[in-house]
């Protein structure tokens, strides 16, 4: 018996068969989308791993150089040197579509106050370790933005994969079995009704023939 009451008519049967065909096509399309999203997600995961290792290495080297600079320079000189601003960054955010998921694309431009690659302070009162620290931070900054872009892409893809997985499961384990059960029920009822009709017609025919025979 179906979980919900259905009217066992041919019109309802045809409607349910149409819904079953649509649900089956939707199920296949969603499974294909989920599989492709998983492939894209794994590519992004591998990219994230490489970028994270690169960023962590760059930051470790920059912090080590900054620690050395702090050890050889006075706090006042170090603070004064870091107050100078030599570069300005403009960040633009656009989006690209990955399997119907809009993921961010970060595009940034660096504007230097002086010559490209120059540091903002004079070299007389500062140490080479400070130069190394700031240079490494400049170098790792682009990788950090790319890492942020990749991690946001991972998050959005993971959320959509979960939504798609729930829809696939709802179709596969709830909607399609329910439609199939209703179709079997209506088909069985229609077959029973058809058999009952045939039996009644045969009885009517026998009665008519019997009456005709008795009359003759």
Buried (B, 14 or more C-beta within 10 A) or exposed (E): EBEEEBEBEEEBBEEBBEBBEEBBEBBEEBBEBBEEBBEBBEEBEEBBEEBBEBBEEBBEBBEBBBEBBBEEBEEEBBEBBBEEEBBEEEEEEEEEEBBEBEBBEBEEEEEEEEEEEEBBBEEEBBBEBBBBBBBBBBEBBBBBBBBBBBBEBBEBBBEBBEEBBEBBEBBBEEBBEBBBBBBEBBBEBBEEEEEEEEEEEEEEEEEEEEEEEEEE
